[in-house]
Amino acid sequence: MTVATAAPPRLSLQCAAIGPDTTTIRSLDWDRSRFDIEFGLRNGTTYNSFLVRGERTALIDTSHLKFEATWLPLLEEQIDPLAIDHLIVSHTEPDHSGLIGHLLERNPEIEIVASKVAIQFLADQVHRPFRSRAVKSGEELDLGVNPTSGVQHRFEFLSAPNLHWPDTIFSLDHGTGILYTCDAFGLHYCGEDIYDVDPGAIAPDFRFYYDCLMGPNARSVLQALKRMDALPPIRMIATGHGPLLRDHLNLWIGDYRDWSSQRSAGETYAAVCYVSQYGFCDRLSQAIARGIGKAEAQVQLVDLRATDAQELAALAGDASAVVVPTWPANPDPELQQSIGTLLAALKPKQWVAAYDAYGGNDQPIDSVAAQLRSVGQKEAFEPLRIRQVPDGNDYQRCEEAGTDLGQLLTRARTIAAMKSLDGDLDKALGRLSGGLYIVTARQGERSSAMVASWVSQASFDPPGLSIAVAKDRAIEALMQVGDRFVLNILRDDNHQELLRHFLRRFPPGADRFAGVSTLDGVSAGGPVLGDALAYLGCRVAQRMEGPDHWIIYAEVEEGTVADSEATTAVHHRKVGNHY
């Protein structure tokens, strides 16, 4: 009997000079398909570290633990670890700090340079004493002049909290003009190109990464950009993930500025709180925040552990909605003070909600929810109960709850936009008709569906079609470039029941297909509806952003008709300002 075994993941390394006395070691993770479980990767990822030699030597970040057997030997080929004087830790997420403990074993005297919060987090990770220096914006580390090149490598640090962890710092080497930013400006894209030589190829992943990790902290992004504007000219951004940004630097910085400005316009926002490095707070809060952002509402992630009392009170008090996790049943004094500050800052008429941190010893979620409602606040969504280690369904539920909250916050704006359209123009637009379809998609534990009518054939060779998908649709997260989905074409004489089912409002995380006849395994993209007239299996090839919709162009890979005599159901509107 032959037993099938999974192929080992493809892992490789690159080592190359990127500037005077400056080398990158890139760990290429070709097959990684998910990051933090809650969102998928289309093109793998990389973990980038850097070695800079002046009179003294600094290493910037390490790598993921999975590269232990290869990264450390390659580093030792470049330099004796005992000759590394400083380790600059941009932030302590394990994919960048996974080998710090191994490095300390080889050089116990290395000085770790990081933010104060990062040093506190690192102490809990490596479980051994180490030399450290806490730095913040404006402080410097001078490596001195390299005796061969004559270049002085003087690092200036910028605090960049919440991008996307509270402990993040940027580091500018004045000698080379290289800014090291770790997660910020990064993207999950694995390729042989060290630099951004093909912006078209990486742009979708760059945007997807921003939306998932940086968008919920748009205000913090703008603050970081202001600090960057005060620096000398930047020649390259050396990111922690993906290619280094050099050839099209102004494009990427401009995108961050534009996207963050759009997300930060106005004053209404939701504050999504979390407790860093407790349970699954970090990831669950990001999923909620991402859902809020999909509804074009503003959101700000707030770390209860690291945010100072004055800023915490202002962020919670000024927010239109506040979402909090369950906190430890016996919080330490500093965290207890932050919780007290948060509760005292709440005001009547705010929306509030709670989610389980699943930290192992949480305050009961019903108790936390009751405290939130203590001064008359409205519940934004039912408590999000996490009863197991979070999986894809849990993250989808959090994202959908966030979208529901975002729609509450933008309801007045949506109604005003509907009323602003000229009456004759509104009626004329409404005369555009379309078919009726159900789009379905499934990826692992996550699945979703939506009613669609803005569908059109878009190409002959290869056969392709376009679909307009509202940005706040749950299924949008499953329709990124490279993803597959199914377009179920409804029949004119038998579509009302399916239409009623999929048009109803589903609670966060609900199974859209419960009670519906489906044919599983027919198409790679997702369920085929048993009562559909026909189906088309599609793969997303391109996405174009509109004001409130994504225009999806997909290539059709398969399809069949169940009844060649039946006709497609048609949707006729009377107005053009809503479906």
C-alpha positions as CSV (number, residue, x, y, z in Angstrom):
1,M,0.0,0.0,0.0
2,T,1.3,3.4,-0.9
3,V,0.9,6.1,1.7
4,A,0.6,9.6,0.4
5,T,2.7,12.2,2.3
6,A,2.6,15.9,2.0
7,A,5.5,17.5,0.2
8,P,7.8,19.5,2.5
9,P,7.3,23.3,2.3
10,R,9.7,25.0,0.0
11,L,12.1,27.1,2.0
12,S,15.2,28.9,0.6
13,L,17.5,31.8,1.4
14,Q,19.0,34.8,-0.4
15,C,22.0,36.8,0.6
16,A,22.9,39.9,-1.2
17,A,24.5,43.4,-0.8
18,I,21.9,46.1,-0.9
19,G,24.1,49.1,0.0
20,P,27.5,50.1,1.3
21,D,28.5,47.6,4.0
22,T,24.9,46.4,4.1
23,T,23.7,42.9,3.4
24,T,20.2,41.3,3.4
25,I,19.4,37.7,4.3
26,R,16.0,37.0,3.0
27,S,14.2,33.8,4.1
28,L,11.9,32.8,1.3
29,D,8.8,30.8,2.4
30,W,7.3,29.9,-1.0
31,D,4.4,27.8,0.1
32,R,3.0,29.6,3.1
33,S,-0.7,29.9,2.4
34,R,-2.1,31.6,5.5
35,F,-0.8,34.3,7.8
36,D,-2.2,34.5,11.4
37,I,-4.9,32.1,10.1
38,E,-7.4,34.8,9.4
39,F,-6.3,35.8,5.9
40,G,-4.9,33.8,3.0
41,L,-1.6,34.3,1.1
42,R,-1.5,34.0,-2.6
43,N,2.2,34.2,-3.2
44,G,3.9,33.0,0.0
45,T,6.1,35.4,2.0
46,T,9.6,36.3,3.0
47,Y,11.2,37.2,6.3
48,N,14.0,39.8,5.8
49,S,16.9,40.6,8.1
50,F,19.9,42.9,7.5
51,L,23.5,43.1,8.5
52,V,25.2,46.6,8.7
53,R,29.0,47.0,9.3
54,G,30.5,50.2,10.5
55,E,33.3,50.4,13.0
56,R,30.9,48.1,14.9
57,T,28.3,45.8,13.5
58,A,24.5,45.6,13.8
59,L,22.0,43.0,12.8
60,I,18.4,44.1,12.2
61,D,15.9,41.4,13.0
62,T,16.3,37.7,12.7
63,S,13.9,35.2,11.0
64,H,11.1,32.7,11.6
65,L,11.9,29.7,13.7
66,K,11.3,27.3,10.8
67,F,14.6,28.6,9.2
68,E,16.7,27.6,12.2
69,A,18.6,25.0,10.3
70,T,19.6,27.3,7.4
71,W,19.5,30.9,8.5
72,L,21.9,30.6,11.4
73,P,24.6,28.8,9.3
74,L,24.3,31.4,6.5
75,L,24.6,34.2,9.1
76,E,27.8,32.5,10.4
77,E,29.2,32.4,6.8
78,Q,28.8,36.2,6.7
79,I,30.1,37.0,10.2
80,D,31.1,35.4,13.5
81,P,28.1,36.0,15.8
82,L,30.5,37.1,18.5
83,A,31.4,40.0,16.2
84,I,27.8,41.4,16.2
85,D,27.7,44.2,18.6
86,H,24.0,45.2,18.4
87,L,20.7,43.5,17.5
88,I,18.1,46.0,16.4
89,V,14.7,44.5,17.0
90,S,12.1,46.3,14.9
91,H,9.3,44.4,16.8
92,T,8.9,41.1,18.5
93,E,6.4,39.2,16.5
94,P,7.7,35.7,16.2
95,D,8.2,35.7,12.4
96,H,10.9,38.3,12.9
97,S,12.2,37.4,16.4
98,G,12.0,33.6,16.2
99,L,15.8,33.1,16.3
100,I,16.8,35.8,18.8
101,G,17.2,33.1,21.6
102,H,19.5,31.1,19.3
103,L,21.6,34.2,18.6
104,L,21.9,35.0,22.3
105,E,23.2,31.4,22.8
106,R,26.0,32.2,20.4
107,N,26.6,35.7,21.6
108,P,25.3,36.4,25.2
109,E,26.9,39.9,25.2
110,I,25.1,41.2,22.1
111,E,23.1,44.4,23.0
112,I,19.5,44.4,22.0
113,V,18.3,47.8,20.8
114,A,14.5,48.1,20.7
115,S,11.5,50.1,22.1
116,K,10.8,49.8,25.8
117,V,7.7,47.8,25.1
118,A,9.6,45.4,22.8
119,I,12.2,44.7,25.4
120,Q,9.4,43.9,27.9
121,F,7.8,41.5,25.4
122,L,11.2,39.9,24.5
123,A,11.9,39.2,28.1
124,D,8.8,36.9,28.2
125,Q,9.9,35.2,24.9
126,V,13.6,34.3,25.4
127,H,13.4,33.5,29.2
128,R,17.0,34.5,29.8
129,P,18.8,37.7,30.8
130,F,20.2,39.9,28.0
131,R,21.8,43.4,27.6
132,S,19.4,45.9,26.2
133,R,19.0,49.6,25.3
134,A,15.5,51.1,25.0
135,V,15.1,53.7,22.3
136,K,12.4,56.1,21.1
137,S,12.0,58.7,18.4
138,G,15.0,60.9,17.8
139,E,17.5,58.7,19.6
140,E,20.5,57.4,17.7
141,L,22.9,54.5,17.5
142,D,26.2,55.3,15.9
143,L,28.1,52.3,14.5
144,G,31.0,54.5,13.5
145,V,32.9,54.6,10.1
146,N,33.5,51.5,8.1
147,P,37.3,51.4,7.6
148,T,37.0,50.1,4.0
149,S,34.1,52.2,2.5
150,G,34.6,55.3,4.7
151,V,30.8,55.4,5.3
152,Q,29.5,56.4,8.7
153,H,26.5,54.3,9.7
154,R,24.5,56.4,12.1
155,F,21.0,55.0,12.9
156,E,18.2,57.3,13.9
157,F,15.1,55.7,15.4
158,L,11.4,56.5,15.0
159,S,8.7,55.2,17.2
160,A,5.9,53.7,15.1
161,P,3.5,52.1,17.6
162,N,0.6,50.1,16.2
163,L,2.2,49.3,12.8
164,H,1.0,46.8,13.4
165,W,2.2,45.9,16.9
166,P,2.6,48.4,19.8
167,D,6.4,47.9,20.0
168,T,7.4,48.8,16.5
169,I,10.3,51.1,15.7
170,F,11.7,52.3,12.3
171,S,15.5,52.7,11.9
172,L,17.1,55.0,9.4
173,D,20.8,54.5,8.5
174,H,22.0,58.0,7.6
175,G,25.0,56.6,5.9
176,T,23.0,54.7,3.2
177,G,19.6,56.4,3.3
178,I,17.9,53.0,4.0
179,L,14.9,53.0,6.3
180,Y,14.2,49.7,8.0
181,T,10.4,49.4,8.7
182,C,9.7,45.7,9.4
183,D,6.0,45.2,8.8
184,A,5.1,48.7,7.6
185,F,5.2,49.0,3.7
186,G,5.7,45.2,3.5
187,L,3.7,42.6,1.6
188,H,3.4,38.9,1.6
189,Y,5.1,38.1,-1.7
190,C,7.8,35.5,-2.3
191,G,9.9,35.9,-5.4
192,E,13.5,35.9,-6.6
193,D,13.5,39.7,-7.2
194,I,15.1,41.4,-4.2
195,Y,13.6,44.8,-5.2
196,D,10.2,46.1,-6.5
197,V,11.2,45.8,-10.1
198,D,7.6,45.0,-11.3
199,P,5.1,47.1,-9.5
200,G,2.2,45.7,-11.4
201,A,3.0,42.2,-10.2
202,I,3.1,43.1,-6.5
203,A,0.6,45.9,-6.3
204,P,-2.4,43.6,-5.4
205,D,-0.5,42.0,-2.6
206,F,0.8,45.3,-1.4
207,R,-2.8,46.6,-1.1
208,F,-4.2,43.4,0.5
209,Y,-1.5,43.6,3.1
210,Y,-2.2,47.3,3.8
211,D,-6.0,46.6,4.1
212,C,-5.4,43.6,6.5
213,L,-2.7,45.0,8.8
214,M,-2.2,48.7,8.3
215,G,-5.6,50.1,7.4
216,P,-7.1,49.6,10.9
217,N,-4.3,51.9,12.2
218,A,-4.6,54.6,9.5
219,R,-4.1,57.3,12.1
220,S,-0.9,55.8,13.3
221,V,0.2,55.4,9.7
222,L,-0.2,59.1,9.1
223,Q,1.7,59.9,12.2
224,A,4.6,57.6,11.1
225,L,4.5,59.3,7.6
226,K,4.9,62.7,9.3
227,R,7.9,61.5,11.2
228,M,9.3,60.2,7.9
229,D,8.8,63.5,6.2
230,A,11.2,65.1,8.7
231,L,14.0,62.7,7.8
232,P,16.7,63.2,5.2
233,P,15.9,61.7,1.7
234,I,15.1,58.0,1.9
235,R,16.7,55.9,-0.8
236,M,15.2,52.6,0.0
237,I,12.6,51.1,2.4
238,A,13.9,47.7,3.7
239,T,10.8,45.9,4.8
240,G,10.4,42.8,6.9
241,H,8.2,41.0,4.3
242,G,8.4,40.8,0.5
243,P,10.7,42.7,-1.9
244,L,12.6,45.8,-0.8
245,L,11.2,49.1,-2.0
246,R,13.7,51.0,-4.1
247,D,12.7,51.4,-7.8
248,H,9.2,52.8,-7.2
249,L,9.5,54.2,-3.7
250,N,7.4,57.3,-4.2
251,L,4.5,55.2,-5.5
252,W,4.3,53.0,-2.4
253,I,4.7,55.9,0.1
254,G,2.0,57.8,-1.9
255,D,-0.3,54.9,-1.7
256,Y,0.1,54.6,2.1
257,R,-0.6,58.4,2.4
258,D,-3.6,58.4,0.2
259,W,-5.2,55.3,1.6
260,S,-4.6,56.3,5.2
261,S,-5.9,59.9,4.6
262,Q,-9.1,58.4,3.1
263,R,-9.6,56.1,6.1
264,S,-9.0,58.9,8.6
265,A,-11.3,61.5,7.0
266,G,-14.0,62.8,9.4
267,E,-14.4,62.3,13.1
268,T,-16.6,59.2,13.5
269,Y,-14.6,56.0,14.3
270,A,-14.7,52.8,16.3
271,A,-12.0,52.0,18.9
272,V,-11.2,48.3,18.9
273,C,-9.3,47.5,22.0
274,Y,-7.0,44.6,22.7
275,V,-4.4,43.4,25.2
276,S,-1.1,42.8,23.4
277,Q,0.4,39.3,23.9
278,Y,-2.7,38.0,25.7
279,G,-4.6,35.1,24.3
280,F,-5.7,35.7,20.7
281,C,-6.4,39.4,21.2
282,D,-4.1,40.7,18.6
283,R,-5.5,38.6,15.7
284,L,-9.1,38.7,16.7
285,S,-9.0,42.5,17.1
286,Q,-7.5,42.8,13.7
287,A,-10.3,40.7,12.1
288,I,-12.9,42.9,13.8
289,A,-11.1,46.1,12.7
290,R,-10.8,44.8,9.1
291,G,-14.5,44.2,9.0
292,I,-15.3,47.7,10.2
293,G,-13.0,49.1,7.5
294,K,-14.7,47.1,4.8
295,A,-17.9,49.2,5.5
296,E,-15.9,52.3,4.8
297,A,-16.0,53.3,8.5
298,Q,-13.0,54.5,10.4
299,V,-11.3,52.3,13.0
300,Q,-8.5,52.6,15.5
301,L,-6.8,49.7,17.3
302,V,-6.0,50.5,20.9
303,D,-3.6,48.4,23.0
304,L,-4.8,48.5,26.6
305,R,-1.4,47.4,27.8
306,A,0.8,49.9,26.0
307,T,-1.4,53.0,25.5
308,D,-0.8,55.7,28.1
309,A,-3.8,56.8,30.2
310,Q,-4.4,60.2,28.6
311,E,-4.4,58.9,25.1
312,L,-6.5,55.9,26.1
313,A,-9.1,58.1,27.7
314,A,-9.2,60.4,24.6
315,L,-9.5,57.5,22.1
316,A,-12.2,55.7,24.0
317,G,-14.1,58.9,24.9
318,D,-14.1,60.3,21.4
319,A,-15.1,57.1,19.6
320,S,-18.6,56.4,18.4
321,A,-18.1,52.7,19.2
322,V,-15.8,50.8,21.6
323,V,-15.1,47.1,21.3
324,V,-13.1,45.4,24.0
325,P,-11.8,41.9,24.7
326,T,-12.2,39.8,27.9
327,W,-9.2,40.7,30.0
328,P,-7.4,38.5,32.5
329,A,-9.4,37.7,35.6
330,N,-6.5,39.0,37.7
331,P,-4.8,41.7,35.7
332,D,-1.5,43.2,36.7
333,P,-1.8,46.7,38.3
334,E,-0.9,48.6,35.2
335,L,-3.5,46.8,33.1
336,Q,-6.0,47.1,35.8
337,Q,-5.5,50.9,35.8
338,S,-5.9,50.9,32.0
339,I,-9.2,49.0,32.3
340,G,-10.4,51.5,34.8
341,T,-9.4,54.4,32.5
342,L,-11.3,52.8,29.7
343,L,-14.5,52.2,31.6
344,A,-14.4,55.7,33.0
345,A,-14.0,57.2,29.5
346,L,-17.2,55.5,28.1
347,K,-20.1,57.8,27.4
348,P,-23.8,57.3,26.9
349,K,-25.0,56.7,23.3
350,Q,-21.8,55.0,22.3
351,W,-22.0,51.6,20.7
352,V,-20.2,48.9,22.7
353,A,-19.4,45.3,22.2
354,A,-17.1,42.6,23.6
355,Y,-15.2,39.6,22.3
356,D,-13.5,36.6,23.9
357,A,-9.7,36.9,24.1
358,Y,-9.4,33.1,24.8
359,G,-6.5,33.8,27.0
360,G,-7.0,30.9,29.4
361,N,-8.1,32.8,32.5
362,D,-10.5,35.5,31.2
363,Q,-13.0,37.6,33.0
364,P,-16.4,36.1,31.8
365,I,-17.5,37.8,28.7
366,D,-21.0,38.5,30.0
367,S,-19.5,40.3,33.0
368,V,-17.4,42.4,30.7
369,A,-20.4,43.2,28.4
370,A,-22.4,44.2,31.5
371,Q,-19.6,46.6,32.6
372,L,-19.6,48.2,29.1
373,R,-23.3,48.8,29.2
374,S,-23.2,50.2,32.7
375,V,-23.9,53.8,31.8
376,G,-26.5,53.1,29.1
377,Q,-24.4,52.3,26.0
378,K,-26.0,50.4,23.1
379,E,-24.8,46.9,22.2
380,A,-23.3,47.0,18.7
381,F,-23.3,43.2,18.3
382,E,-23.8,40.2,20.5
383,P,-20.8,39.1,22.5
384,L,-18.4,37.1,20.3
385,R,-17.8,33.9,22.2
386,I,-14.6,32.0,21.3
387,R,-15.0,28.4,22.6
388,Q,-11.8,26.9,21.1
389,V,-8.5,28.0,19.6
390,P,-9.8,30.4,16.9
391,D,-10.1,28.9,13.4
392,G,-11.1,30.4,10.1
393,N,-14.8,30.4,11.1
394,D,-14.1,32.4,14.2
395,Y,-12.1,35.0,12.4
396,Q,-14.8,35.3,9.7
397,R,-17.4,35.8,12.5
398,C,-15.3,38.6,14.0
399,E,-14.9,40.2,10.6
400,E,-18.6,40.0,9.8
401,A,-19.5,41.5,13.2
402,G,-17.1,44.3,12.5
403,T,-18.8,45.0,9.1
404,D,-22.2,45.1,10.8
405,L,-20.8,47.7,13.3
406,G,-19.2,49.6,10.4
407,Q,-22.6,49.8,8.6
408,L,-24.2,51.1,11.8
409,L,-21.6,53.9,11.9
410,T,-22.0,54.8,8.2
411,R,-25.8,54.5,8.0
412,A,-26.5,58.2,8.0
413,R,-23.9,58.8,5.3
414,T,-25.3,56.0,3.2
415,I,-28.8,57.4,3.4
416,A,-27.6,60.9,2.6
417,A,-25.7,59.6,-0.5
418,M,-28.8,57.8,-1.7
419,K,-30.9,61.0,-1.4
420,S,-28.3,63.2,-3.1
421,L,-28.7,61.7,-6.6
422,D,-30.7,63.7,-9.1
423,G,-34.2,62.3,-9.6
424,D,-34.1,61.9,-13.3
425,L,-30.6,60.5,-13.3
426,D,-31.6,58.1,-10.5
427,K,-34.5,56.8,-12.6
428,A,-32.4,56.6,-15.8
429,L,-29.7,54.5,-14.0
430,G,-32.4,52.3,-12.7
431,R,-33.3,51.2,-16.2
432,L,-30.0,49.3,-16.4
433,S,-31.0,45.7,-16.0
434,G,-29.0,42.5,-15.2
435,G,-29.4,38.9,-14.6
436,L,-29.7,37.3,-11.1
437,Y,-26.9,35.2,-9.8
438,I,-25.6,33.8,-6.5
439,V,-21.8,33.9,-6.1
440,T,-20.4,31.2,-3.8
441,A,-16.9,30.7,-2.4
442,R,-15.2,28.4,0.0
443,Q,-11.6,28.4,1.4
444,G,-10.9,25.8,4.1
445,E,-13.3,26.5,7.0
446,R,-14.4,29.8,5.5
447,S,-17.3,30.0,3.1
448,S,-19.7,32.8,1.9
449,A,-22.3,33.7,-0.7
450,M,-24.0,36.8,-2.1
451,V,-26.7,37.8,-4.5
452,A,-25.2,39.5,-7.6
453,S,-26.8,41.3,-10.6
454,W,-23.9,43.5,-11.8
455,V,-22.3,40.7,-13.9
456,S,-21.2,40.9,-17.5
457,Q,-19.1,38.8,-19.9
458,A,-15.8,40.7,-20.3
459,S,-13.7,38.7,-22.7
460,F,-13.8,35.9,-25.3
461,D,-10.2,34.4,-25.2
462,P,-9.8,33.4,-22.5
463,P,-13.5,33.5,-21.5
464,G,-13.9,36.0,-18.8
465,L,-16.5,38.0,-16.8
466,S,-16.7,41.0,-14.5
467,I,-18.6,41.2,-11.2
468,A,-19.1,44.3,-9.1
469,V,-18.7,43.4,-5.4
470,A,-19.5,45.9,-2.7
471,K,-16.6,46.5,-0.4
472,D,-18.6,45.5,2.7
473,R,-19.6,42.1,1.4
474,A,-18.3,39.3,3.5
475,I,-17.4,37.3,0.4
476,E,-15.0,40.0,-0.8
477,A,-12.3,38.5,1.4
478,L,-12.5,35.3,-0.6
479,M,-12.3,36.9,-4.0
480,Q,-8.7,38.2,-4.0
481,V,-6.4,37.7,-7.1
482,G,-5.9,34.0,-7.6
483,D,-8.9,32.9,-5.6
484,R,-11.6,30.7,-7.1
485,F,-15.4,31.1,-6.8
486,V,-18.6,29.9,-8.5
487,L,-21.2,32.0,-10.3
488,N,-24.5,30.3,-10.0
489,I,-27.0,31.5,-12.7
490,L,-30.6,31.5,-11.4
491,R,-33.5,30.5,-13.6
492,D,-36.5,32.7,-14.3
493,D,-39.1,30.2,-13.3
494,N,-37.6,29.0,-10.0
495,H,-35.4,31.7,-8.3
496,Q,-37.6,33.4,-5.7
497,E,-36.9,31.0,-2.9
498,L,-33.1,31.1,-3.4
499,L,-33.3,34.9,-3.7
500,R,-35.2,35.3,-0.5
501,H,-32.7,33.0,1.3
502,F,-29.5,34.8,0.2
503,L,-30.9,38.3,0.5
504,R,-31.7,37.9,4.2
505,R,-29.3,39.4,6.8
506,F,-27.2,36.6,8.3
507,P,-25.8,36.8,11.8
508,P,-21.9,37.0,11.9
509,G,-20.5,33.6,11.1
510,A,-23.8,32.0,10.1
511,D,-23.8,29.2,7.6
512,R,-25.2,30.7,4.4
513,F,-25.9,27.3,2.9
514,A,-28.0,25.8,5.8
515,G,-31.2,24.4,4.3
516,V,-30.1,24.9,0.7
517,S,-29.4,22.1,-1.8
518,T,-25.8,22.2,-2.8
519,L,-23.5,20.1,-4.9
520,D,-20.1,19.9,-3.2
521,G,-17.0,18.8,-5.0
522,V,-18.3,19.9,-8.4
523,S,-16.3,23.0,-8.6
524,A,-13.0,24.0,-7.0
525,G,-14.3,27.5,-6.1
526,G,-17.2,26.5,-3.8
527,P,-20.7,25.0,-3.6
528,V,-22.8,24.7,-6.7
529,L,-26.5,25.4,-6.0
530,G,-28.6,22.4,-6.8
531,D,-31.5,24.5,-8.2
532,A,-29.3,26.8,-10.3
533,L,-29.9,27.0,-14.1
534,A,-26.1,26.8,-14.8
535,Y,-22.8,27.5,-13.0
536,L,-19.5,28.9,-14.0
537,G,-16.3,28.1,-12.1
538,C,-14.0,31.1,-12.1
539,R,-10.6,32.3,-11.0
540,V,-10.0,36.0,-10.1
541,A,-7.4,37.5,-12.4
542,Q,-7.6,41.2,-11.6
543,R,-9.3,43.6,-9.2
544,M,-10.1,47.3,-9.9
545,E,-11.1,49.6,-7.1
546,G,-14.2,51.8,-7.4
547,P,-15.6,54.2,-4.8
548,D,-17.8,51.6,-3.1
549,H,-17.3,48.4,-5.1
550,W,-14.4,46.2,-6.3
551,I,-14.7,45.3,-10.0
552,I,-13.6,41.7,-10.2
553,Y,-12.3,40.3,-13.5
554,A,-12.3,36.6,-13.5
555,E,-11.4,33.9,-16.1
556,V,-14.0,31.2,-16.5
557,E,-12.4,27.7,-16.1
558,E,-15.5,25.4,-16.2
559,G,-19.2,25.4,-16.4
560,T,-22.4,23.6,-17.4
561,V,-26.1,24.1,-18.0
562,A,-28.7,22.1,-16.1
563,D,-31.6,22.9,-18.4
564,S,-30.9,24.2,-21.9
565,E,-34.6,25.2,-22.4
566,A,-34.8,27.5,-19.3
567,T,-34.0,31.3,-19.3
568,T,-32.0,33.4,-16.9
569,A,-33.8,35.4,-14.2
570,V,-33.6,39.1,-14.7
571,H,-33.5,42.0,-12.2
572,H,-35.2,45.3,-13.1
573,R,-34.7,48.2,-10.9
574,K,-36.6,51.5,-10.7
575,V,-33.9,53.6,-9.2
576,G,-30.1,53.7,-9.5
577,N,-29.0,54.6,-6.0
578,H,-29.4,51.1,-4.4
579,Y,-29.8,47.5,-5.5
